[in-house]
Amino acid sequence: MNHLIAPSVLAADFANLQKDIEMINSSTADWFHIDIMDGVFVPNISFGFPVLQAINKHAKKPLDVHLMIVDPDRYLEQFKDAGAANITVHYEACTHLHRTLQAIKALGCRAGVAINPHTPVSVLSDIIEDVDLVCLMSVNPGFGGQKFIENTYKKIKDLRILAAGRNDSLLIEIDGGVGNNNALALLNAGADVLVAGNAVFAATDPVQVISSLKNISAELQNA
């Protein structure tokens, strides 16, 4: 499978959000990555349903919604109704993770689990067959622009081994500190989806940055 690029809307210009949405629409990006933060699970607050609905109104690509919130089960249906194609919950926030994943799938969404940098991939062993996507946080969640955590490469490899023969279609998504400086190494380690925030939106030419992230060739990956 060719890798996917998901620009993180958290890094967009909120005063010109429609302009940035249209930029992503016109680019080679695959998804919109949207971080929902509640100020409880993470020390920051981001978007609510009205903003998500506004993004969905203009977006022409799937919404990859990452819930950094406590008790996400309360809102799953609302996120689906607001336009989410993928719903990712945090392992650390879910008491009954299997039930949560089943509820997401019942809504017709791709079901994802995110784990924080300190959480080992081994905690996913009992649910690896039930998840469509695992989002490995490569920074501590809550704020954009943080430094990439190098241990992420090992976690990608460990996760790929864990999923082998049990869920070979699993998508491994990397979120935090991703850019042209490490994209190739992440793909070589086994990543499928790269979330890029500041690397895209702080660039002079965001469309070109997305294109360069998307067009890393298979030959280079296998070099």
FENSUL-V578438 format. One record per pair of residues at least 6 apart in sequence whose ideal C-beta (glycine too) atoms are under 6 Angstrom apart, sorted by the first residue. I is the first residue (numbers start at 1). J is the second residue. Records with the same first field share a line. If there is no record, write none. Layout:
BEGIN
I = J, J
END
This chain:
BEGIN
3 = 187, 192
4 = 30, 193
5 = 29, 30, 194, 210, 213, 214
6 = 31, 33, 64, 193, 195
7 = 24, 29, 196, 200
8 = 33, 195, 197
9 = 32, 34
10 = 35, 144, 197
11 = 144, 197, 198, 201
12 = 20, 201
13 = 20
18 = 58
21 = 58, 59
23 = 206
25 = 60
27 = 207, 210
28 = 210, 211, 214
29 = 210
31 = 61, 62, 64
32 = 59, 61, 63
33 = 64, 195
34 = 63, 65
35 = 46, 66
36 = 47, 67, 69
37 = 44, 45, 46, 68
38 = 69
39 = 45
40 = 70
41 = 68, 69, 70, 93
42 = 68, 141, 142
43 = 142
44 = 142, 143
49 = 82
52 = 82
53 = 82
56 = 83
62 = 85
63 = 83, 84, 85
64 = 86
65 = 79, 84, 87
66 = 88
67 = 89
68 = 141
70 = 93
72 = 89
73 = 100
76 = 103, 104
79 = 87
80 = 107, 109
84 = 109
86 = 110, 112
87 = 104, 109
88 = 112, 114, 135
89 = 100
90 = 114
91 = 113, 115
92 = 116
94 = 100
97 = 127
98 = 127
101 = 111, 130
104 = 111
105 = 111
110 = 132, 133
111 = 131, 132
112 = 133, 135
113 = 131, 134
114 = 135
116 = 137
117 = 137, 149
121 = 155, 158, 159, 162
128 = 162, 163, 166, 167
129 = 166, 167
133 = 171, 173
134 = 172
135 = 173, 175
136 = 152, 155, 174
137 = 175, 176
138 = 148, 149, 152, 174, 176, 177
139 = 146, 176, 177
144 = 197, 198
145 = 198
147 = 177
148 = 177
153 = 189
156 = 172, 189, 190, 191
157 = 189
159 = 172
160 = 190
163 = 170
171 = 192, 193
172 = 191, 192
173 = 193
174 = 186, 191, 194
175 = 195
178 = 194, 196
179 = 199
180 = 212
183 = 194, 213
184 = 216
187 = 221
188 = 221
200 = 206, 209, 210
203 = 209
END
